[in-house]
Amino acid sequence: MADPPEIVLSPRNAERATELAAQLPSVRVAVDNQQVVDDSDVVVVCLLPSHAAEVLAGLQFRANHAVVSAIAGFPVAQLAGPVAPATDIARSIPLTAVATRRSVTPVYPATPAATGLYDRLGGSMEIASELAFESVSAASGTVAAYFRYLGTIADWLSSRGIPTAAARRYVADTFAALSGELDSPGADFAALAQSHTTPGGLNEQFARDLEAAGTYDAVQGGLDALLARITEK
């Protein structure tokens, strides 16, 4: 990255922080979390929700700090108290692909600090409301199910005599090859499904059988349940 910003890391995960500082000249490790806050203009808060109150307690923020949170299910209003008197607060959902700049990051509200950070890392996806942001957060909880879906296909092949390693490789290669079709900014999933469907063919039958079994309705219901869990905290 051209002109990388100076980054001050928390020592909470000492091994990982030290490794990053050794790899990247613009990164250094603070002696404690207060030094991270003191030496930063933009404070990125990446914590498990259950750890947030404990870690943030006692830290002294400045009024001119910009805060970018990646704490799941932690509304702006809930974060406002621990980081006061700072009021420039945004939420974000950085996914794994941000590391290779292959994914946009949802942000709410779209503060200059948040968009300035994530525009360097694949782009920002500006979300209009906190409820919409929580809906995106719920959708991010579908990744494990996706891999389980692929694993189910590979396991089925293994049960029919295909060596396990070969079955996994076949399924992985099949779906990895399809990922290139998602690179366009306005990927149309219905159109992509249709392009892989031959009338009367196997793809058509399998999709129809899953629909008849209520699979797609279950996906909608599962997402509703995730959103309810997030918003009812």
Disulfide bonds with the S-S distance in Angstrom:
none
